[in-house]
């Protein structure tokens, strides 16, 4: 299920209030190519403002940027989040995710080389997709490297991008032209939610 048209269209700029206009100008694309995620979710303004704070806290959290982007990209793939996949390609590159690694994140994890810890992090995503939660084996490997607070953040990060992927897909939020180009540069295998996870840690 992938609507080819938005089920709820983005709020048009002539309906933005001053606060939203100022906010949109700070996002990638600005007011010239506004991001459809924000213009759509802004239709529920109170929730939108609170969600921005939560999402921002995760993007600026305690987890290392590379680890964060590995998690987001793999979660976007496993939950068929085309929108989040496209918008995190550049962020992944900036965090040191290589082209080979990115291709693996969008398909078969075994086609790239991961550290044991990174394999456990990615297994946490796949186990959440396949089994609804992280297994004891993977948890013990993560707990050996991460603080309790970081473990909470990791799980919240997976859950947040699982939520975004499913919500944006059901809303039919469409990629902007620049995001379509990014998505085409690193295509992911279609149907990530149906694929078995990669090698266990």
VENGISUL-V532748 format. One line per field, one symbol per residue. phi: phi as a letter, one per 20 degrees, with the letter a starting at -180 (. if undefined). psi: psi as a letter, one per 30 degrees, with the letter a starting at -180 (. if undefined). burial: # if it has 16 or more other C-alpha atoms within 10 Angstrom, else .. Layout:
phi=???
psi=???
burial=???
This chain:
phi=.bgecffcfgffgfdfefffgffffeegnlefcffffffefffdfffgfffgfffffffdeeffgffgfgfffffgffdlegffgffdffffgfenfffffffffeaeffececfgfffffffffffffecnaeffffgfffffddfffffgfgfffgfffffggffffffmfeffgffffffffcfdffngfeefffgff
psi=jjkfkkejlkklefgkleeeeeeefflkfbfeikkfeefefffieeeeeeeeeeeeeefhafkkeeeeeeeeeeeeefghieeeeefgeeeeefggkleeeeeefgcjffglkkleeeeeeeeeeeeeeefglkleeeeeeefffkleeeeeeeeeeeeefeeeeeeeeefhklkleeeeeeeffiklkkheffkklakl.
burial=.....#..##.........##..#.........#########.....#.........#....#.#########################.##..#.#...#########.......##############...#...##.##.......##.###.##########.##.######..#..##..#.##..##.#.##..#
